[in-house]
Amino acid sequence: MPQFFLNKRLIILLVSLIFLVALIGFSLKERDGLTWPEQFLKDTTGFVQNIFYKPAHYVAGFFENVDQLKNTYEENKILRARLEEYTLLETQVQQLEKENSEFRELVGEVETLRDYDPTPATVIGRNPDQWREQIIINKGKQNGIEQNMAVITANGLIGKVKATTPFTSTVQLLSSLDPQNRISAYVQTDGETVFGLIEGWDEERGALLLKRIKHDMDIEEGQKVLTSGLGGIFPEGLFIGEVLEVVPDEYGLTKMAYVLPAADFYDIRQVMIVKRNMVSELDSFEVEEEVEEEDLEEEAE
């Protein structure tokens, strides 16, 4: 009797396996429609999934909305703080403008090295062989553009006008390796003003070289570098960049600073040509000297 039951169980197991394989083969077979058991199973599964999906989606959405509200609150808090700082800064600027206006009325119109007239221009050309050194803009002599005028973008100084034609101008970028590409500059510090000379470009660091800094002057990383206006060409206060690192020069007599440019020399589309209003005493002296030489020549004739 026990042997009979064992054989019966084995037969049932074999029949079940054969039936299961047949069902699998039938399911894998390409058909135009589903059988009613398959349809019933799919419908039941979909109904159960739909029952659990809606509450789960609602709960997940609730926590997501709470998280978004929390982020919105933090962002709003930061924006309110920034707005308060902006309002305070705007008030200070208005007060300074008022004081400046009153001062000018008191002492009369005073020219400064910061006075300049900007002329907007568009970049129309860039030589692939000199991509890092020059750009061509759509303003020239007919627009009052002259050689050595400063050229800036919204971010900062990028170079100076090297050559002009009646309708276009070539701008030499600060990243040029031309040894004549020099700019008088100063570092904006909390205490004493530190002067130097921008001359040279470090291609590996992507930084300008601010040289001839007195060895006893303290400069820190992140301090701003601006044009000094003492070179007789550029106006004062044009933003050049920020100090990356300060190192002694090769002789140890002065210091040199690596300056990260504020402007992107590889993405330049719109620029402003800066015409300095105040003529330097050196330029005036040169003009008077030329006039005196011409008068002497006329008298000799």
Residue pairs with C-beta under 8 A, 6 or more apart in sequence:
27 38
34 42
104 110
111 277
111 278
112 236
112 278
113 228
113 229
113 230
113 235
113 236
113 237
113 276
113 278
114 229
114 235
114 236
114 237
115 235
115 276
115 277
115 278
116 150
116 235
116 274
116 275
116 276
116 277
117 274
117 275
117 277
118 152
118 272
118 273
118 274
118 275
119 139
119 143
119 144
119 145
119 272
119 273
119 274
119 275
120 270
120 271
120 272
120 273
121 137
121 138
121 139
121 143
121 169
121 270
121 271
121 272
121 273
122 137
122 138
122 269
122 270
122 271
123 135
123 136
123 137
123 268
123 269
123 270
123 271
124 136
124 137
124 138
124 168
125 135
125 136
126 134
126 135
126 136
127 134
131 266
132 173
132 175
132 176
132 265
132 266
133 172
133 173
133 175
133 176
133 177
133 178
134 162
134 170
134 171
134 172
134 173
134 176
135 170
135 171
135 173
135 268
135 271
136 168
136 169
136 170
136 171
137 151
137 168
137 169
137 171
137 271
137 273
138 167
138 168
139 145
139 167
139 168
139 169
139 273
140 164
140 165
140 166
140 167
140 168
140 169
141 164
141 165
141 166
141 167
142 166
142 167
144 275
145 161
145 164
145 169
145 273
146 161
146 164
146 275
147 161
147 162
147 163
147 164
148 160
148 161
148 233
149 160
149 161
149 233
149 273
149 274
149 275
149 276
150 157
150 159
150 160
150 227
150 233
150 234
150 235
150 238
150 273
150 274
150 276
151 157
151 158
151 159
151 160
151 161
151 171
151 271
151 272
151 273
151 274
152 158
152 238
152 263
152 271
152 272
152 274
153 263
153 268
153 270
153 271
153 272
154 270
155 239
155 262
155 263
155 264
156 238
156 239
156 240
156 241
156 261
156 262
156 263
157 174
157 183
157 227
157 234
157 238
157 239
157 240
157 262
157 263
158 171
158 173
158 174
158 261
158 263
158 265
158 268
158 271
159 171
159 172
159 173
159 174
159 176
159 181
160 171
160 172
160 181
160 233
160 234
161 169
161 170
161 171
161 172
161 273
162 170
162 171
162 172
163 169
163 170
164 170
169 273
171 271
172 178
172 181
173 265
174 181
174 183
174 198
174 201
174 208
174 240
174 261
174 265
175 201
175 208
175 261
175 265
176 201
177 200
177 201
179 199
181 199
182 197
182 198
182 199
182 231
183 197
183 198
183 199
183 227
183 231
183 234
183 240
184 195
184 197
184 198
184 227
184 228
184 229
184 230
184 231
184 234
185 195
185 196
185 197
185 198
185 210
185 225
185 226
185 227
185 228
185 240
186 193
186 194
186 195
186 196
186 225
186 226
186 227
186 228
187 193
187 194
187 195
187 196
187 210
187 213
187 219
187 223
187 224
187 225
187 243
187 257
188 223
188 224
188 225
188 226
189 218
189 219
189 220
189 223
192 217
194 213
194 214
194 217
194 218
194 219
195 213
195 228
195 230
196 210
196 211
196 212
196 213
196 257
197 210
197 211
197 212
198 208
198 209
198 210
198 211
198 225
198 240
198 259
199 209
199 211
200 208
200 209
200 211
201 207
201 208
201 209
202 208
202 209
202 258
205 244
205 258
206 260
206 261
207 241
207 244
207 258
207 259
207 260
207 261
208 240
208 241
208 258
208 259
208 260
208 261
209 256
209 257
209 258
209 259
210 225
210 243
210 256
210 257
210 258
210 259
211 249
211 254
211 256
212 254
213 219
213 246
213 254
213 255
213 256
213 257
214 254
214 255
215 248
215 252
215 253
215 254
215 255
217 255
219 243
219 246
219 255
219 257
220 243
220 246
221 243
221 244
221 245
221 246
222 242
222 243
223 242
223 243
224 239
224 241
224 242
224 243
225 239
225 240
225 241
225 242
225 243
225 257
225 259
226 236
226 237
226 238
226 239
226 240
227 234
227 235
227 236
227 237
227 238
227 240
228 236
229 235
229 236
229 237
230 236
232 280
232 282
232 283
233 276
234 274
234 276
235 274
235 276
235 277
235 278
238 274
239 262
240 259
240 261
240 262
241 259
241 260
241 261
241 262
242 259
242 260
242 262
243 257
243 258
243 259
243 260
244 257
244 258
244 259
244 260
245 257
245 258
246 255
246 256
246 257
246 258
247 255
247 256
247 257
247 258
248 254
248 255
248 256
249 255
249 256
